[in-house]
């Protein structure tokens, strides 16, 4: 996945396509800066200049010759015009009128110049009036001051969420749009492998911490530039289980200025559900949502058979966090050369952990029916989806929300098992960073599918960050505030 530094918003389209984003969010960018298209018809002309002719007995400018009517373009009655000129000339020398009254100068009403007239374009008339018919898309574009105002407003109303996991460092900055949705304005994702060697040593290595601090420094620069209204920065399993996790958090604060919050497993499961709430199909009665991480895997059982509220996390009836992820499983069983026997051993090891999870059979009846499905949010399921679609380059827009049938998942796992390390590495949806991890993730996925059989799996390229954004915006009343201000989209 590619990463982009902050700056113009234009790179965000690509970053949002490649990095995880949008928990039911609106990913289209605001197009208010685009003007209306220019008109293709004839341009309206300015009023023609009135021709004047002087009479020998009159003052200059006292009499005017025939002109064209501004609305119709037809000539006025020339005889009436001549009589008027003669009458004005007769009294120009100050003589009295026939009735003895002092001479009065007739005040002629100045005709309002209109847009559509025949004739030449007068320079003065053009400067005095800018008829609305002459407006084009170029003229309608916002002025630079308006753009600066919009940028400042985006800084005041944006929200940021950062997730430092065992394998990845990810950041999202977004602004609320219509209720329950938001628009991503900046994103960052980098594989740092913070948990590398953690399962064997119990500590975070110096090299891993250095990689993470470098990525967090980039995130700090982005946050300093965006100045979000609110933000939440979390760390998960690697910092949670490492004996030097707290010391690492202090180092991050000292070197980057970021204060990370180490969350517990229950909070992690709740945020994953909150981030994927819009992917639960209408009419669904039960969902098993799982997040396969680098050092742990969170699983939440969601029962919505009775009623459904906007907060899907309120319907969690059971959850568990397995102390195993793609990094720890690959370190235990090996990730480069994986045979079918090795893969089966991985699945059995995860299955034993699941057997110790007592969910009370809360979804057994629902899972037996047709209104039940799985939702997977992790690099494992998004990678499977990309391989399934045959993408030449990973595209989040095609992957997020994709439905995969049971046969499709079986075929993709079998395909990956048939590839050696170099073949996995060469696939554009896997790459060198995931080539040694993807089969460990597939083993965790297979164990979950055996525990909760389902005919369908929905792929989610979203998760904790989207869950944090949803919760912050809801708690802050961001969507209510936008409705009051008339900015809902």
N, C-alpha and C positions, 0 to 999 in steps of 0.2 A: 504494500500500500504506500502511496506517495504522501508526503507531508508538504505543507506549504506554510510559509511564514505569513504573518499578518501584513496588511497593506491594503491594496484594492480588494473589493469584494469579489471581483471576477474569478479569482482562483477557487473560491469556495464551492462553485458548482462541481469542480472536479474532486475536491477534497470530500465533499458530502457524498459524492458517488462512490468514492473508494473507502472512506472511513465510516465507522458506524455512526448513525445519526437518527434523528426524527422519530421520537416515540409517538407515532400518530401525528407527527408534525407536518406542517405545511412547508414543503421544501422549495416552492417556487419563490423567486425573488421579486421584491416590490418593483413594479414597472411604472411607478408614478413619474419617474424622470423622463420617460419617453413621451415625446410630443405627438400631436395628431399628425396624420400624414398630410402632405401638402396637397392643395387642390390642383386638379388636373385641367379644369376648365379655363376660360379666358379670364385674365386678371381684370378687375374693374378699374376703369379709368377715372381720373380726377376731373372735376368740372372744368369745362373749357373756359379760357379767359374771355371776358366780354369785350367785344370790339367797341371802341368809342370814336365818334367823329365830332369835330368841333364845328360849330356854326360861327360865322364871322361876327355876329352881334352878341355872342354869349361869352361868358367867362370860361376859361379852360375848365373842362370837367363838368360844366353846368348842364350839358345835354349829352345824351348817349343815344347811339343808333340802335338799330334792331338787334335783338339778342335771341338766343334760343331758350326755350323753356327748360328748366332743370329737370323736370320729371318726364316730359314727353319728347323733348328735342325739336319740337315744331317751332317755326318762326312766329313771332308776334305780329300783330297787324301793323304794317308799316305806316299807313296813313295816320292812325292814332298816335303813333310815335312821333311823326313829323309835327302834328298839331301841338303836342305837348312841348316839343322843342321850341316852336315859335312862341307859344305862350310864355315860356320862361324867359325867352330872349326879350320880349316886349317889356318886361318889368325888371330886367337886369340893371337898368340905369337908375333905379330908385324911384321912378314915377309911380303915382298912386294908381290904385285899381279904379275901375269905373264907378264903384259905389263909394269912393272917397276913403276907404279903409287903407291903412298902410299895407304895402305889399307883404304877402306871406309866402314863405318858401315851402313848397310841398316837401314833406318828409317821406321819402320813398322807403318802403319796407325792404330791407335786404333779404333776399331769398336765401333760405337755408341751402347750403350746398349739399348735394346728394352724391351718392357714390357712382351711380351708373349714368353717365352722360356721354354723348359723342363729342369728339373734338380733341384738341391737343391738351396735354397735361400741363397745368400751370404749376410752376415751382412753388409759389407761395401757398396755393391751395393745397398742394401735396403736404407741405410742412404743417399747415394748420389742422389738418384732419387726417386721422388714420382710421378709415372705415373698417368695421369688423369683418367685412367680406374679404379684406386683404390679408387676414391672419392666416398663417400657415403653420405647419407642424414645427418649423424651426422657431417661429416667433413664440409659440406656446410653451416651449421648454422652460422649466424652472430656471430662475436666475441663480448664479453661483451662491448668493446669500441664502437662498432657499435650500440649496443643497447642504450648505454648512449647517443650517438649522436642523435639517433632517438627520444629519450625522450626529449632532449633539443630542438630539432626542433619542436616537438609537442607543447612545451610550447611557443615557439616563434610565432607559427602560429595559436594557438587556439583562440576561441572567446567564450565569456560567456554572458548569458542572465538570469536575475533573475526577477521573477514576484511575488510580494507580494500582494495577493488579499485579499478579505474579509474573505475567508475560508482557502486558501492554501498559502504556501510559497514554490516556486518551482525554481529550478536552472538547467540550462543545460550548459555544456561546450562541444564544438564541434570543429572539424577541417574541412576545406573545402575539398571536393573531386572533382567529376566532376561538371561541371557548373550547378548551381541551387540546388546542393545537399551537404550534409555534413555528417560527421561521428561523433556520440556522443562518447565522451571519459569519461565523468563523468556526473552524474545527481543526483538530490536530490529533494524530495517532502515530505512535511509534512503538515497535517491539523492542523492549529493553531487557527482558528476561531477568527481572529482579530476583526471582526465586531460583535462579540457577544454582544448583548444588545445595539448596536448602534442605531437601529431604535427606541428604547424606550427612551434612555438617551441622544442621540446626541453626546456622547463622547465615546472614546475608554476606556475600563475598564483596571484597573491595571493588572488583571490576564491575560487578552487577550494580552496586550502589553508584559508582561513577556514571554508568550509562543512564541510570534513572535520574540522577541530579542534572545531567546535561539536558535531558528531555524536559524536565520540570523547569529548567531555566528558560527554555523557549516558551513554555506555557505561561510563566510569570511575565515575560515580555508582552505576550498577547493580552493578558489580563490587564496589564498596566496601560496598554493602548486602548482597550475597549472600555475600561472603567465600568464594569457591570453594576447594576443596581444591587443585586444579591448574588452570592456564589457559595457553592459547597464543594469542598475538596476532600475526597476520601481515599483511604488506603485499605486494601482488603487482606487476603490470606497471607501473603508473604510477610507483611509487617505485623500481622496478627500473631503468627506462630514463631517468628524468628526471635531468638533471645536478645538480639541487638536491634530489634525493630524500633523501639522507642528512641534509641540513640540515633538511628537513621532519620527519624522524624525531626529530631533536633538539628541534625546536620542540614536537612532540607530547609528548615526555617532560617538557619543562619546564612546559608549560601544563596538562597533564592527569595527569601521573604515570604514563602508560602507556608501556611499552617495546615497540615494535613490531619484529618480525623480518622483514626482507625475504627472502623465500624465492626459490629459483631455479625455473626452469620445470619441471624434472624432479620436484621435490618437489610442485609445484602439480598436476601430472598424477597423481602417486601419491595425493595426498589426495583428488582428485576421484573416483578409482576406489574408494578406501576408503569414501567417503561413500555410494556408490551400490551397494555389493556386494549388498544384499538384493533389488535389483531385477532381478538376472540370473535369468531363468527356469530352473527345474529342467530338466535335459536339454539345455541350451544348450551348444554346443561352442566358440563364439567370439563375441566382442562387440567392437564399436568404440564406445568411450565418448568423447564430446567435451564440452568445456565452453567455450561461446562467451562470452568476457568482454568487457570494455569496450575493453581495449588489446591483448589477445592471446587466442588460442584454443588450448587444449590438447587433444590427441587421443592416446588410448592404445588400443593393440591388445592384447586380452586373449585368450589361448588356454587354454581349460579342457577341451580334448578328451580329454586323458589322465586327469587327475584334478583334483579341486577341493578346496582347503584353505579354512579359514575366512577367511584373508586373501586376498581377491581380488587385491590389489595385487601379490602374489607371482607372479601369472600374466601380468604385462605382458611382452610379447615385443618390443614396439616402441612408441615414442612420439615425438611432435613437438610443438613449440609454434610456432604461426604468429604472426608479429608484426603481427597485425591483429585488431581487435575491432569491436564495433558503433559505438563512439565514433570511433575512427580512420577507419573506413570511411565513416561519415556525413560526417566533416569533409573527406574526400578527394573524395567524389562528390556530396555534398549529401543531406540527409535529409528536407527538407520536400517538395520536388517531385521525385518519383522516377518516371520513365517506364519503360516496359518495356525500352527500349534502355539506359537507365542501369543498370537492374537486371542486365541481361545483362553489361554491362561489369564490374560488381561481381563477379559469379560468375566471370567469366574471370580477373580479377585474383587471386582467392583460389585458383582452380584452378591457376594458374601456381606459386603457392607450394607447393601440394600435390604438384605434379609433381616438385619438388626433394626431396621426402621419399622416401627409399628404405627401404621396410619389408621388403625381401627376399622379398616375396610370401608372408609367413608365414601370412596368413589367407586366401589365395586359394582354396585347396581347401575350407576350412570355409565361406567366404562363398558358394561355389557351391552348397552344400547347404542344407537347410531349417532347420538348427539354428544359425542365426546371426541376430543382430539388432543394431540401433543403440540406444544410450542417450544421450539428450541432456539435459544439466543446464545450464540457463541461462534468463535471462528471455525469450529468443527462443522456445524450444520451449514454455515454460509459457504464454506469451502465445498462441501458436498453438493450444494445447490449450484455453485458455479461450474463444477465439473459436469454435473447433470445437464446443464444448459449448453455445455460446450463453448463457453465464453472464451474469446481470444484475449480478453482482459477483464478482470473482475469489475462488475458493474452493479453497484448497490441497488440502483433503481429496478433492475430485473430480478434481484435476489430477495430483497426485503418483502415479506408477505407472500412469498411463493409457496404453493401447496405441493407437497411431494407424497405420492402414494407409497404404500408399503413396498411394492415391487420395485419402485424407483430407488428407494433407500437401499434395499438389499443388493440391487445391481451395482450401485455406486460403491458400496463397501467392498463388494467382491472385486470390482475393477481396481480399487486402490491396493487391495491385497495382492493383486497380480503384478503390480508395478514394483520395480526396485527403487532404491533411494533416488537415483539419478532421474528416473522417469517422473517420480513425484516432484522432484525439484524443478524439472523442466516445465511442468504444467503451470500456466500463467495464473491460475486461481490458487495455487499452493505456494510455489516459490521456495527459495532456500530457507526462509525464516520458519516455515511450517512443515517442511518436508519430513522432519524427524518427529513431529508432534501430532500430525493429523491422524495416524492410525491409533494412537493412544486415545484421542478424542472419540474416534469411531467405536472403540471398545466400551467407553463409558456410555455412549449413545445406545449401543446394542444391549447393554445390561438394563438400561431404562426401558427400552422397547419390550424386553422380555418380561419385565415386572408389570408394566401397564401396556398391554398390546393395544394398538390402535391402527386403523387403516390409513390414517392421514397424519402427516406431520407438517406443521406450518413453520416456515423459516423466518426468523426475526434478526435483521441486522440492526439491532438496537438493544438497550438494556439499562444498566445502572445510571448512566448519564441522563438518559431520557426520563427515567423515573425521578431523579433528583430535580430536573427542570420542571416536570409536571407538578411535583409537590411544592416547590418554591413558588411557582406562579399561582397555584391555587391558594396557598396560605397567604400570599401577599395581595390577593384580590385583583391580580393583574387583568384577568378577563372581564371582571365586573367594571373595573376602572375604564377599560377600553370601550365597553358598551356605553357607559355614561358619556364618554367624550366623543362617541360616534366614530370610533376608529376600527371597529370590528371589520374583518375581512372575510 
